[in-house]
């Protein structure tokens, strides 16, 4: 059995990837920081096949110990301070975890697996936020980066240091430049899940309004369950490389809000939505849309879930979730 170590195991991508690898008969290990992580119980209950390993992306020695313990064939680095809005308030922490954490993990792989003939294959979760104030549309693997947040800046470092270790030490190191991908497992702090959860609560009579920031930014939204398939496929290639993973279609936040309210039969959504300056970013990214031609041709990957289906999936999940909490029986 092949062995895989996943950082960021508690996030939506970590959960979907763990399920995928388990279905392919991997032994799956998840890296957990600390013993009091509030989401450990979720992983132990819903993903009992995942063996948890304690380590910290801010501590090289713990990463070395984790790799020596697991002896993985593949390492997927999904761990990060990934909430863009928070990165403006905790820029140093974001740089340390999301940026330097990649360096530490690569160095641990080099130390444990050896500088030459290293068998450990590495996946780095890069981000479309690296493109920021885009130089061209759609964005490809060769589009220059212009990040507009501490998160985006940290991801650029993580991406570049992955390329550097690949070139310098011959590591099988890949980066997936993933555009926005969502799911019912997305954290409630992210705008997409904030919207679908609020729509569910408004439909059930549990909430009256939804406060949002800028409704104009446009994103290339896909389903997280589709995107982890591309991660795995990258590490199955003969040669390592970097790949944009995206749908190639763009929708605004306003489009997302409209689709979510329409799904529950509330077409006049404007009366429920308030714009709050607190939720505007200091520097906004206006539009991101990816060209996944390389992933399609080299990996054979393509998205399975379209935008409307993704929104409906998330709203239906939150309707069931909130109705269950409130003891409301759905029709």
Residue pairs with C-beta under 8 A, 6 or more apart in sequence:
1 25
1 26
1 27
2 25
2 26
2 27
2 73
2 74
3 26
3 27
3 29
3 70
3 71
3 72
3 73
3 74
4 21
4 26
4 27
4 28
4 29
4 72
4 73
4 74
4 75
4 76
5 29
5 30
5 31
5 53
5 66
5 67
5 70
5 72
5 74
5 75
5 76
6 14
6 17
6 18
6 21
6 28
6 29
6 30
6 31
6 75
6 76
6 78
7 14
7 31
7 57
7 75
7 76
7 77
7 78
7 79
7 105
8 14
8 31
8 77
8 78
8 79
8 80
8 82
8 125
9 15
9 18
9 30
9 31
9 32
9 43
9 50
9 52
9 78
10 30
10 32
10 37
10 39
10 40
10 42
10 43
11 78
11 79
11 82
11 185
11 187
12 182
12 183
12 185
12 186
12 187
12 224
13 78
13 125
13 181
13 224
13 227
13 228
13 231
14 30
14 76
14 78
15 43
15 46
15 47
15 185
16 183
16 185
16 224
16 225
16 228
17 76
17 78
17 228
17 231
17 232
18 28
18 30
18 47
18 49
18 50
19 47
20 228
20 229
20 232
21 28
21 232
22 28
22 47
22 49
22 50
24 232
26 74
27 51
28 47
28 49
28 50
28 51
29 50
29 51
29 52
29 53
29 70
29 72
30 43
30 47
30 50
30 51
30 52
30 53
31 52
31 53
31 54
31 55
31 66
31 79
32 40
32 43
32 52
32 53
32 54
32 55
33 54
33 55
33 56
33 57
34 54
34 56
35 54
40 52
43 50
43 52
44 52
53 66
53 69
53 70
54 62
54 66
55 62
55 63
55 65
55 66
56 62
56 63
57 63
57 79
57 97
57 101
57 104
57 105
58 96
58 97
58 100
58 101
58 104
59 104
60 104
60 107
60 108
63 104
63 105
63 108
64 108
64 111
64 112
66 108
67 75
67 108
67 109
67 112
67 113
67 120
68 112
72 120
73 119
73 120
73 121
74 120
74 121
74 122
74 123
74 235
75 105
75 109
75 120
75 121
75 122
75 123
76 123
76 125
76 231
77 101
77 102
77 105
77 122
77 123
77 124
77 125
77 158
78 125
79 97
79 101
80 97
80 98
80 101
80 125
80 151
80 154
80 155
81 87
81 90
81 93
81 94
81 97
81 98
81 151
81 154
82 98
82 151
83 151
83 187
83 189
83 190
84 129
84 149
84 151
84 152
84 281
85 189
85 279
85 281
86 94
86 189
87 94
87 98
87 149
87 150
87 151
87 154
88 149
88 150
88 281
88 282
91 150
94 150
94 151
94 154
95 150
95 153
95 154
95 157
97 154
98 151
98 154
98 155
98 158
99 153
99 154
99 155
99 157
99 158
100 157
101 158
102 124
102 157
102 158
102 161
102 162
103 157
103 158
103 161
105 122
106 122
106 161
106 162
106 165
106 171
106 173
109 118
109 120
109 122
109 171
110 118
110 165
110 169
110 171
112 120
113 119
113 120
113 171
115 169
116 169
116 170
118 169
118 170
118 171
118 172
120 171
120 172
121 172
121 173
121 174
121 235
121 240
122 162
122 165
122 171
122 172
122 173
122 174
123 174
123 175
123 176
123 231
123 234
123 235
124 158
124 159
124 162
124 173
124 174
124 175
124 176
125 175
125 176
125 178
125 231
126 155
126 158
126 159
126 162
126 175
126 176
126 177
126 178
126 242
127 151
127 152
127 155
127 177
127 178
128 139
128 177
128 178
128 179
128 180
128 220
128 246
128 288
128 290
129 147
129 148
129 149
129 151
129 152
129 155
129 285
129 288
130 145
130 147
130 152
130 155
130 156
130 159
130 177
131 139
131 143
131 145
131 146
131 147
131 285
131 288
132 145
132 146
132 147
132 148
132 149
132 152
132 285
133 146
133 148
133 285
133 286
134 143
134 146
134 285
134 287
134 288
135 143
135 144
135 146
136 143
137 287
137 289
138 246
138 248
138 289
138 290
138 291
139 177
139 244
139 288
139 289
139 290
139 291
140 244
140 290
140 291
140 293
140 294
141 177
141 242
141 243
141 244
141 294
145 152
145 156
145 159
147 153
147 155
147 156
148 281
148 283
148 284
148 285
149 281
149 283
149 285
152 285
159 175
159 177
159 242
162 173
162 174
162 175
163 173
163 175
163 242
165 171
165 173
166 172
166 173
166 240
171 240
172 235
172 240
173 240
174 234
174 235
174 237
174 240
174 241
174 242
174 243
175 242
175 243
176 227
176 230
176 231
176 234
176 242
176 243
176 245
177 242
177 243
177 244
177 245
177 290
178 227
178 230
178 245
178 246
179 219
179 220
179 221
179 222
179 244
179 245
179 246
179 247
179 288
179 289
179 290
180 192
180 219
180 220
180 221
180 222
180 288
181 221
181 222
181 223
181 224
181 226
181 227
181 245
182 190
182 192
182 193
182 221
182 222
182 223
182 224
182 310
182 314
183 223
183 224
183 225
183 310
183 313
183 314
184 193
184 313
184 314
184 317
184 318
185 224
186 192
186 193
186 224
186 314
187 193
188 194
188 197
191 212
191 213
191 253
191 256
192 221
192 256
192 314
193 314
193 318
194 210
194 212
195 210
195 212
195 256
195 257
195 260
196 260
196 311
196 314
196 315
196 317
196 318
197 318
197 321
197 322
198 207
198 210
199 210
199 260
199 261
199 263
199 264
199 266
199 315
199 318
200 264
200 315
200 318
200 319
200 321
200 322
200 323
201 207
201 318
201 322
202 208
202 209
202 210
202 266
202 272
203 264
203 265
203 266
203 319
204 319
204 322
204 323
204 326
204 328
206 322
206 326
208 272
209 272
209 273
209 274
210 257
210 272
210 273
210 274
211 273
211 274
211 275
211 276
211 279
212 253
212 257
212 273
212 274
212 275
212 276
212 279
213 275
213 276
213 277
213 278
213 279
213 280
213 281
214 253
214 275
214 279
214 280
214 281
214 284
215 252
215 253
215 254
215 257
215 273
215 275
216 252
216 253
216 254
216 286
217 252
217 253
217 284
217 285
217 286
217 287
218 250
218 251
218 252
218 286
218 287
218 288
218 289
219 250
219 251
219 252
219 253
219 287
219 288
220 246
220 247
220 248
220 249
220 250
220 288
220 289
220 290
221 247
221 251
221 256
221 307
221 310
222 245
222 246
222 247
222 303
222 305
222 310
223 303
223 304
223 305
223 309
223 310
223 313
225 305
226 303
226 304
226 305
227 245
227 303
229 301
230 243
230 245
230 295
230 299
230 301
233 299
233 300
233 301
234 240
234 241
234 243
234 299
237 298
237 299
241 294
241 298
243 292
243 294
243 295
243 298
243 299
244 290
244 291
244 292
244 294
244 295
245 290
245 292
245 295
245 301
246 289
246 290
246 291
246 292
247 290
247 292
247 303
247 306
247 307
248 289
248 290
248 291
248 292
249 289
249 307
250 287
250 288
250 289
251 259
251 307
255 307
256 311
257 269
257 273
258 269
259 307
259 308
259 311
259 312
260 311
260 314
260 315
261 267
261 269
261 272
262 269
263 311
263 312
263 315
263 316
264 315
264 319
266 272
292 301
292 302
295 301
296 302
305 313
319 330
320 330
322 328
323 329
323 330
